[in-house]
Amino acid sequence: MNVSVEHGAATAGPKLFRTESLVYTKRGLLVLSFWLLWGDFAFNFFESIFGRFIPIYLKDLNASNTMIGIMTGSFAGLVNVFFLPGISRWSDNLRCVFGRRIPFLFVTTPLTVISLVLVGFAPEIGNWVHERLLAFGAVPFGREATVLGVLCAFVVTFHFFNMVLVNGYNWLIRDLVPLEVMSRFLAWFRVVGTMGSACFLWFVFPHLLTHTKEILMSVGAFYLVAFWLMCLRVKEGEYPPPSENDVKGGVLKTFAVYFRECLQLPVYRNFFFMNVLVVSALACGGNFITLFARETLGLGMDEMGHIYSWTAVFTVLVYFPVGWACDRIPSLYITLGSIFAIALSALAALFWVKTGTGFLIYSLLSAVPLVGFGLGAMTAMMKLFPSLKFGQFAAGLNVFGCGALIAGNLLIGLMMDLFANNYRLAFLWTAVLSVAAALPMMLVIRQWKKLGGEEGYVPPLPR
């Protein structure tokens, strides 16, 4: 059964929930929730592989810290910066029988899965390529460099298709979910997604190094079926036609219009700057915090998997009160408070985490502000950005954030090499950038109040 929706004016009777073009009964909203949550569970189970596993995988292939930073973050940043502006505007302006988001998700899901599976086969493929090159004469680089080069190509391909999936899924949520229940929806999304990550970390993560190919193929197949099923069971509504200015124009015009519109209004511009700093703090620092646990503290894969799993379970409990708070306190305030708390928890870890138990305590305590920021910023984004150009502005967060990741991952990798693998400095990196992010967030709140605040804010459109 497809999601139950009603078009047109509401009639007397049960409470109805509205988006721009859809009206849901309570039953229809529950059916929508089920399928979106199902997709989110599969998505987070699949996503957990890359963030936790790839830094360790690269380290075991003798990649340098600089290379780890580039391949886990900088490549993703380049892909987002070059391709996301055009893809987001394409999706915003697409009008077809299947909607404007689902076609992108349906096509890129199998391509993303194939790319990640090939990452697992990179050593064998790299060795085969090296043997073929040797057969044609001298090779200017060794077998190890060839394997890393092949892996690099697969990682870039994964980042491209995964970029479309991550962003398209978030745009779909904004188009389908009524804003009046958005905070509760996002809380449940995070709960179910975290449960998916916890299952992966507890049962699968400890075996990734010993059964890499089998796990990647099995998880990829599950994700493909689950996400395709979600795409077939939810339906998008109707959208107003795009303006001719949005439809026409080449690549250069697309980039010019994209960046001009994203940066024109201070309330959006400062939100982008805040997100740049926080994402750099968490994403760049997080890769090396994983290496801190293994290389500095000496934790094994089993221990790390269990610590991350317990943290994920605790995170599930945190989402309920944070979701409740976002319904009663403006999400912008939740976001600002969480930024300060992230900085404090990182500073505490810098000085006091010296054992596996200490790392577990840090992971549990830092889960609270991380949930607060993730849910608060996501809710704020849904309400702050204009619906008509939501894909463009939501993608702007990734474009500008990934621009910082390109430099950030390179810099933190160089820093780790310069300071002889002192991975503890990743906590200092996180704390400093988090504090810096508080200033633009305070400016966002001030501008939001000038535009009407909690009661009267209407997302302004760029001219």
JOFENJO-V382486 format. One record per residue. N is the residue number from 1. RES is the residue in three letters. PSI is psi as a letter, one per 40 degrees, with the letter a starting at -180 (* if undefined). OMEGA is omega in whole degrees, 0 to 359 (NA if undefined). D_LAST is the distance of its C-alpha to the last C-alpha in Angstrom with 2 decimals. Layout:
# JOFENJO-V382486
N | RES | PSI | OMEGA | D_LAST
N | RES | PSI | OMEGA | D_LAST
This chain:
# JOFENJO-V382486
1 | MET | h | 177 | 42.06
2 | ASN | i | 181 | 38.32
3 | VAL | h | 183 | 36.12
4 | SER | h | 179 | 36.72
5 | VAL | i | 177 | 33.68
6 | GLU | h | 177 | 33.43
7 | HIS | i | 175 | 30.84
8 | GLY | a | 185 | 30.35
9 | ALA | i | 178 | 31.11
10 | ALA | i | 175 | 33.10
11 | THR | i | 180 | 36.71
12 | ALA | i | 180 | 39.11
13 | GLY | a | 183 | 40.67
14 | PRO | i | 179 | 39.78
15 | LYS | h | 179 | 36.61
16 | LEU | i | 182 | 33.68
17 | PHE | h | 189 | 30.79
18 | ARG | i | 162 | 27.38
19 | THR | a | 180 | 24.42
20 | GLU | d | 187 | 21.61
21 | SER | e | 183 | 24.15
22 | LEU | i | 174 | 27.46
23 | VAL | h | 183 | 30.08
24 | TYR | i | 162 | 32.83
25 | THR | i | 178 | 36.26
26 | LYS | d | 178 | 37.68
27 | ARG | d | 179 | 39.68
28 | GLY | d | 179 | 36.73
29 | LEU | d | 179 | 34.88
30 | LEU | d | 178 | 38.01
31 | VAL | d | 176 | 38.29
32 | LEU | d | 180 | 34.67
33 | SER | d | 183 | 35.41
34 | PHE | d | 185 | 38.54
35 | TRP | d | 177 | 37.03
36 | LEU | d | 178 | 34.01
37 | LEU | d | 176 | 36.45
38 | TRP | d | 178 | 38.82
39 | GLY | d | 181 | 36.19
40 | ASP | d | 177 | 35.25
41 | PHE | d | 180 | 38.96
42 | ALA | d | 182 | 39.44
43 | PHE | d | 182 | 36.26
44 | ASN | d | 175 | 37.31
45 | PHE | d | 181 | 40.89
46 | PHE | d | 183 | 39.78
47 | GLU | d | 183 | 37.25
48 | SER | d | 181 | 40.00
49 | ILE | d | 190 | 41.84
50 | PHE | d | 186 | 39.46
51 | GLY | d | 184 | 38.61
52 | ARG | d | 191 | 42.21
53 | PHE | d | 188 | 44.25
54 | ILE | d | 178 | 42.69
55 | PRO | d | 179 | 43.24
56 | ILE | d | 178 | 46.90
57 | TYR | d | 179 | 47.26
58 | LEU | d | 180 | 46.05
59 | LYS | d | 180 | 48.33
60 | ASP | e | 174 | 51.28
61 | LEU | e | 176 | 50.48
62 | ASN | f | 174 | 50.86
63 | ALA | i | 178 | 47.24
64 | SER | i | 178 | 46.47
65 | ASN | d | 177 | 44.20
66 | THR | d | 179 | 41.70
67 | MET | d | 178 | 41.81
68 | ILE | d | 179 | 41.40
69 | GLY | d | 181 | 38.26
70 | ILE | d | 186 | 36.82
71 | MET | d | 179 | 37.80
72 | THR | e | 183 | 36.80
73 | GLY | d | 186 | 33.41
74 | SER | d | 177 | 32.41
75 | PHE | d | 179 | 32.74
76 | ALA | d | 179 | 30.52
77 | GLY | d | 179 | 27.92
78 | LEU | d | 180 | 28.08
79 | VAL | d | 180 | 27.85
80 | ASN | d | 183 | 24.73
81 | VAL | d | 184 | 22.95
82 | PHE | d | 190 | 23.89
83 | PHE | d | 187 | 23.58
84 | LEU | d | 177 | 21.42
85 | PRO | d | 180 | 17.94
86 | GLY | d | 182 | 19.15
87 | ILE | d | 181 | 21.17
88 | SER | d | 178 | 18.55
89 | ARG | d | 176 | 16.13
90 | TRP | d | 180 | 19.36
91 | SER | d | 178 | 20.41
92 | ASP | d | 186 | 17.21
93 | ASN | e | 180 | 17.52
94 | LEU | h | 175 | 21.34
95 | ARG | h | 178 | 23.12
96 | CYS | i | 186 | 26.90
97 | VAL | d | 181 | 29.88
98 | PHE | e | 181 | 29.98
99 | GLY | a | 180 | 26.36
100 | ARG | e | 179 | 23.56
101 | ARG | d | 186 | 25.04
102 | ILE | d | 179 | 28.83
103 | PRO | d | 179 | 29.33
104 | PHE | d | 181 | 28.09
105 | LEU | d | 184 | 30.36
106 | PHE | d | 184 | 33.32
107 | VAL | d | 187 | 33.36
108 | THR | e | 181 | 32.79
109 | THR | d | 180 | 35.22
110 | PRO | d | 179 | 38.41
111 | LEU | d | 177 | 37.06
112 | THR | d | 180 | 36.30
113 | VAL | d | 180 | 39.79
114 | ILE | d | 181 | 41.49
115 | SER | d | 181 | 39.79
116 | LEU | d | 178 | 41.00
117 | VAL | d | 179 | 44.48
118 | LEU | d | 175 | 44.72
119 | VAL | d | 179 | 44.00
120 | GLY | d | 180 | 47.22
121 | PHE | e | 184 | 49.13
122 | ALA | d | 180 | 47.86
123 | PRO | d | 180 | 51.25
124 | GLU | d | 180 | 53.21
125 | ILE | d | 179 | 50.80
126 | GLY | d | 178 | 50.58
127 | ASN | d | 178 | 54.39
128 | TRP | d | 179 | 54.70
129 | VAL | d | 180 | 52.30
130 | HIS | d | 179 | 54.29
131 | GLU | d | 179 | 57.56
132 | ARG | d | 179 | 56.26
133 | LEU | d | 178 | 55.13
134 | LEU | d | 181 | 58.52
135 | ALA | d | 180 | 60.21
136 | PHE | e | 178 | 58.54
137 | GLY | a | 182 | 59.59
138 | ALA | i | 178 | 58.70
139 | VAL | h | 184 | 55.48
140 | PRO | e | 180 | 53.84
141 | PHE | i | 186 | 52.76
142 | GLY | i | 181 | 54.57
143 | ARG | d | 181 | 54.51
144 | GLU | d | 178 | 52.47
145 | ALA | d | 178 | 49.74
146 | THR | d | 179 | 49.68
147 | VAL | d | 179 | 49.26
148 | LEU | d | 178 | 46.37
149 | GLY | d | 177 | 44.74
150 | VAL | d | 178 | 45.07
151 | LEU | d | 178 | 43.78
152 | CYS | d | 180 | 40.78
153 | ALA | d | 180 | 39.94
154 | PHE | d | 179 | 40.24
155 | VAL | d | 178 | 38.16
156 | VAL | d | 179 | 35.26
157 | THR | d | 178 | 35.55
158 | PHE | d | 181 | 35.64
159 | HIS | d | 182 | 32.54
160 | PHE | d | 183 | 30.57
161 | PHE | d | 179 | 31.61
162 | ASN | d | 176 | 31.58
163 | MET | d | 180 | 27.97
164 | VAL | d | 181 | 27.05
165 | LEU | d | 183 | 29.35
166 | VAL | d | 182 | 28.22
167 | ASN | d | 180 | 24.51
168 | GLY | d | 179 | 25.12
169 | TYR | d | 178 | 27.43
170 | ASN | d | 178 | 25.02
171 | TRP | d | 179 | 22.31
172 | LEU | d | 178 | 25.14
173 | ILE | d | 180 | 26.08
174 | ARG | d | 181 | 22.68
175 | ASP | d | 187 | 22.76
176 | LEU | d | 189 | 26.39
177 | VAL | h | 176 | 27.16
178 | PRO | h | 183 | 26.48
179 | LEU | d | 183 | 24.71
180 | GLU | d | 178 | 27.64
181 | VAL | e | 186 | 30.00
182 | MET | d | 182 | 27.73
183 | SER | d | 180 | 29.53
184 | ARG | d | 176 | 32.90
185 | PHE | d | 183 | 31.88
186 | LEU | d | 177 | 30.68
187 | ALA | d | 179 | 33.89
188 | TRP | d | 176 | 35.99
189 | PHE | d | 182 | 34.14
190 | ARG | d | 179 | 34.95
191 | VAL | d | 182 | 38.52
192 | VAL | d | 178 | 39.23
193 | GLY | d | 178 | 37.54
194 | THR | d | 176 | 39.58
195 | MET | d | 176 | 42.69
196 | GLY | d | 178 | 42.04
197 | SER | d | 181 | 41.75
198 | ALA | d | 178 | 44.88
199 | CYS | d | 179 | 46.88
200 | PHE | d | 185 | 45.93
201 | LEU | d | 183 | 46.76
202 | TRP | d | 188 | 50.06
203 | PHE | d | 189 | 51.49
204 | VAL | d | 186 | 49.89
205 | PHE | d | 182 | 48.74
206 | PRO | e | 184 | 52.32
207 | HIS | e | 187 | 53.31
208 | LEU | d | 182 | 50.40
209 | LEU | d | 183 | 52.30
210 | THR | d | 181 | 55.44
211 | HIS | f | 188 | 54.01
212 | THR | d | 187 | 50.70
213 | LYS | d | 182 | 50.76
214 | GLU | d | 181 | 52.09
215 | ILE | d | 181 | 49.52
216 | LEU | d | 180 | 46.52
217 | MET | d | 181 | 47.70
218 | SER | d | 180 | 48.52
219 | VAL | d | 179 | 45.32
220 | GLY | d | 179 | 43.29
221 | ALA | d | 178 | 45.13
222 | PHE | d | 181 | 44.63
223 | TYR | d | 180 | 40.91
224 | LEU | d | 181 | 40.53
225 | VAL | d | 184 | 42.42
226 | ALA | d | 184 | 40.78
227 | PHE | d | 176 | 37.16
228 | TRP | d | 179 | 37.81
229 | LEU | d | 177 | 39.50
230 | MET | d | 181 | 36.49
231 | CYS | d | 181 | 34.23
232 | LEU | d | 187 | 36.75
233 | ARG | e | 176 | 37.10
234 | VAL | i | 182 | 33.56
235 | LYS | h | 175 | 31.40
236 | GLU | i | 179 | 27.67
237 | GLY | a | 179 | 26.36
238 | GLU | i | 182 | 24.21
239 | TYR | i | 175 | 20.48
240 | PRO | i | 181 | 18.19
241 | PRO | i | 177 | 17.79
242 | PRO | i | 177 | 14.95
243 | SER | i | 179 | 12.81
244 | GLU | d | 180 | 14.48
245 | ASN | d | 179 | 11.76
246 | ASP | d | 185 | 12.41
247 | VAL | d | 186 | 16.10
248 | LYS | i | 175 | 16.86
249 | GLY | i | 180 | 17.13
250 | GLY | a | 184 | 19.69
251 | VAL | d | 182 | 20.11
252 | LEU | d | 178 | 18.78
253 | LYS | d | 178 | 15.51
254 | THR | d | 180 | 15.25
255 | PHE | d | 182 | 15.90
256 | ALA | d | 180 | 13.56
257 | VAL | d | 182 | 10.46
258 | TYR | d | 184 | 12.00
259 | PHE | d | 177 | 12.66
260 | ARG | d | 182 | 9.54
261 | GLU | d | 181 | 7.54
262 | CYS | d | 186 | 10.78
263 | LEU | e | 187 | 11.40
264 | GLN | d | 185 | 8.35
265 | LEU | h | 184 | 9.44
266 | PRO | d | 183 | 13.22
267 | VAL | d | 177 | 14.38
268 | TYR | d | 183 | 13.57
269 | ARG | d | 181 | 14.57
270 | ASN | d | 175 | 17.86
271 | PHE | d | 176 | 18.61
272 | PHE | d | 181 | 18.48
273 | PHE | d | 178 | 20.77
274 | MET | d | 183 | 23.12
275 | ASN | d | 176 | 23.44
276 | VAL | d | 185 | 24.16
277 | LEU | d | 181 | 27.06
278 | VAL | d | 179 | 28.52
279 | VAL | d | 176 | 28.50
280 | SER | d | 179 | 30.13
281 | ALA | d | 187 | 32.65
282 | LEU | d | 185 | 33.60
283 | ALA | d | 180 | 33.32
284 | CYS | d | 180 | 34.80
285 | GLY | d | 185 | 37.37
286 | GLY | d | 179 | 38.26
287 | ASN | d | 184 | 39.63
288 | PHE | e | 171 | 42.08
289 | ILE | d | 174 | 42.95
290 | THR | d | 177 | 44.33
291 | LEU | d | 174 | 46.40
292 | PHE | d | 181 | 47.46
293 | ALA | d | 183 | 48.96
294 | ARG | d | 188 | 50.92
295 | GLU | d | 184 | 51.78
296 | THR | d | 181 | 52.20
297 | LEU | e | 178 | 53.41
298 | GLY | f | 180 | 55.20
299 | LEU | i | 177 | 53.98
300 | GLY | i | 181 | 54.75
301 | MET | d | 178 | 52.55
302 | ASP | d | 181 | 54.24
303 | GLU | d | 179 | 53.64
304 | MET | d | 179 | 49.97
305 | GLY | d | 180 | 49.41
306 | HIS | d | 177 | 51.10
307 | ILE | d | 179 | 49.26
308 | TYR | d | 179 | 45.88
309 | SER | d | 177 | 47.13
310 | TRP | d | 177 | 48.28
311 | THR | d | 179 | 44.97
312 | ALA | d | 178 | 43.17
313 | VAL | d | 178 | 45.52
314 | PHE | d | 179 | 44.94
315 | THR | d | 178 | 41.18
316 | VAL | d | 180 | 41.58
317 | LEU | d | 182 | 43.18
318 | VAL | d | 184 | 40.46
319 | TYR | d | 183 | 37.65
320 | PHE | d | 177 | 39.11
321 | PRO | d | 178 | 39.06
322 | VAL | d | 176 | 35.68
323 | GLY | d | 176 | 34.21
324 | TRP | d | 181 | 35.95
325 | ALA | d | 181 | 34.48
326 | CYS | d | 177 | 30.88
327 | ASP | e | 186 | 31.47
328 | ARG | d | 179 | 32.65
329 | ILE | h | 178 | 30.92
330 | PRO | h | 185 | 27.14
331 | SER | d | 177 | 26.64
332 | LEU | d | 178 | 24.81
333 | TYR | d | 177 | 28.15
334 | ILE | d | 180 | 30.07
335 | THR | d | 181 | 28.01
336 | LEU | d | 179 | 28.64
337 | GLY | d | 180 | 32.33
338 | SER | d | 179 | 32.76
339 | ILE | d | 178 | 31.47
340 | PHE | d | 181 | 34.17
341 | ALA | d | 176 | 36.75
342 | ILE | d | 180 | 36.05
343 | ALA | d | 181 | 36.77
344 | LEU | d | 181 | 39.97
345 | SER | d | 178 | 41.30
346 | ALA | d | 177 | 40.80
347 | LEU | d | 178 | 42.64
348 | ALA | d | 180 | 45.43
349 | ALA | d | 181 | 45.81
350 | LEU | d | 185 | 45.97
351 | PHE | d | 193 | 49.15
352 | TRP | e | 181 | 50.80
353 | VAL | h | 183 | 50.28
354 | LYS | e | 181 | 53.45
355 | THR | i | 176 | 54.74
356 | GLY | d | 178 | 53.69
357 | THR | d | 178 | 54.04
358 | GLY | d | 179 | 51.79
359 | PHE | d | 176 | 49.15
360 | LEU | d | 180 | 49.42
361 | ILE | d | 177 | 49.00
362 | TYR | d | 182 | 45.93
363 | SER | d | 180 | 44.42
364 | LEU | d | 183 | 45.09
365 | LEU | d | 181 | 43.82
366 | SER | e | 179 | 40.63
367 | ALA | d | 183 | 39.85
368 | VAL | d | 178 | 38.92
369 | PRO | d | 178 | 36.01
370 | LEU | d | 175 | 34.90
371 | VAL | d | 180 | 34.75
372 | GLY | d | 179 | 32.98
373 | PHE | d | 183 | 30.25
374 | GLY | d | 182 | 29.95
375 | LEU | d | 180 | 29.84
376 | GLY | d | 181 | 27.90
377 | ALA | d | 179 | 25.08
378 | MET | d | 178 | 24.96
379 | THR | d | 179 | 24.85
380 | ALA | d | 179 | 22.21
381 | MET | d | 181 | 19.99
382 | MET | d | 184 | 20.58
383 | LYS | d | 185 | 19.57
384 | LEU | d | 187 | 16.84
385 | PHE | i | 179 | 14.52
386 | PRO | i | 183 | 12.81
387 | SER | d | 185 | 15.35
388 | LEU | d | 182 | 13.42
389 | LYS | f | 186 | 12.45
390 | PHE | d | 180 | 15.41
391 | GLY | d | 181 | 17.24
392 | GLN | d | 184 | 14.61
393 | PHE | d | 176 | 14.21
394 | ALA | d | 176 | 17.95
395 | ALA | d | 178 | 18.79
396 | GLY | d | 177 | 16.91
397 | LEU | d | 180 | 19.67
398 | ASN | d | 181 | 22.23
399 | VAL | d | 181 | 20.79
400 | PHE | d | 178 | 20.59
401 | GLY | d | 181 | 23.72
402 | CYS | d | 173 | 25.61
403 | GLY | d | 177 | 24.77
404 | ALA | d | 180 | 26.64
405 | LEU | d | 179 | 29.33
406 | ILE | d | 180 | 30.16
407 | ALA | d | 185 | 31.14
408 | GLY | d | 180 | 32.32
409 | ASN | d | 176 | 34.78
410 | LEU | d | 182 | 36.11
411 | LEU | d | 181 | 36.64
412 | ILE | d | 175 | 38.31
413 | GLY | d | 176 | 40.48
414 | LEU | d | 179 | 41.56
415 | MET | d | 180 | 42.22
416 | MET | d | 176 | 44.47
417 | ASP | d | 181 | 46.35
418 | LEU | d | 182 | 46.72
419 | PHE | f | 170 | 48.10
420 | ALA | f | 176 | 50.48
421 | ASN | f | 176 | 48.86
422 | ASN | g | 186 | 48.50
423 | TYR | e | 176 | 46.22
424 | ARG | d | 180 | 46.44
425 | LEU | e | 177 | 43.86
426 | ALA | d | 177 | 41.21
427 | PHE | d | 178 | 41.37
428 | LEU | d | 176 | 40.73
429 | TRP | d | 182 | 37.70
430 | THR | d | 183 | 36.29
431 | ALA | d | 184 | 37.05
432 | VAL | d | 182 | 35.57
433 | LEU | d | 178 | 32.19
434 | SER | d | 178 | 31.98
435 | VAL | d | 179 | 32.60
436 | ALA | d | 182 | 29.92
437 | ALA | e | 183 | 27.36
438 | ALA | d | 183 | 28.11
439 | LEU | d | 178 | 26.29
440 | PRO | d | 178 | 22.68
441 | MET | d | 177 | 23.53
442 | MET | d | 177 | 24.61
443 | LEU | d | 177 | 21.37
444 | VAL | d | 181 | 19.50
445 | ILE | d | 180 | 21.95
446 | ARG | d | 180 | 21.51
447 | GLN | d | 177 | 17.71
448 | TRP | d | 177 | 18.23
449 | LYS | d | 179 | 20.81
450 | LYS | d | 181 | 18.65
451 | LEU | e | 175 | 16.23
452 | GLY | e | 176 | 19.34
453 | GLY | a | 186 | 21.36
454 | GLU | d | 186 | 23.74
455 | GLU | d | 190 | 23.94
456 | GLY | e | 184 | 20.61
457 | TYR | h | 172 | 17.85
458 | VAL | h | 183 | 15.09
459 | PRO | h | 180 | 12.72
460 | PRO | i | 176 | 9.22
461 | LEU | h | 176 | 6.43
462 | PRO | i | 181 | 3.79
463 | ARG | * | NA | 0.00
